[in-house]
Amino acid sequence: MNDNIYTVLMTAVTVLGSAAAFRFYEKRSMRKERDEEFIRHDCKDRISKLEALLVESAREKDELRKMVLELTREVASLRTKVEFFERGASPRTGL
């Protein structure tokens, strides 16, 4: 009789334990899936922001390149004027 009670108790503990284990693993799996989805969306947002920054920096680079070219032209022009002044001639008349 005692053996039957122990068998029944062991079966009940096993069934209850396996049900609890199943719920635990199910919740763990759902949490992991939710975390992976969050990471995926976070990465997509970061990539979008980085792409926007890349486009903006490319535009700024082009603007700076134009400014450097304009400044180079101005320096060349000023250099020519300085050479004329150093020679004692006027840049307008060439004398």
QUIGI-V625413 format. One line per field, one symbol per residue. ss: DSSP state (2 for helix, 1 for strand, 0 for the rest). phi: phi as a letter, one per 30 degrees, with the letter a starting at -180 (. if undefined). burial: + if it has 9 or more other ideal C-beta (glycine too) atoms within 8 Angstrom, else -. A space follows every 50 residues. Layout:
ss: ???
phi: ???
burial: ???
//
This chain:
ss: 02222222222222222222222222222222222222222222222222 222222222222222222222222222222222222200000000
phi: .ddddddddddddddddddddddddddddddddddddddddddddddddd dddddddddddddddddddddddddddddddddddddjcdddcic
burial: -------------------------------------------------- -----------------------------++--++---+-+----
//
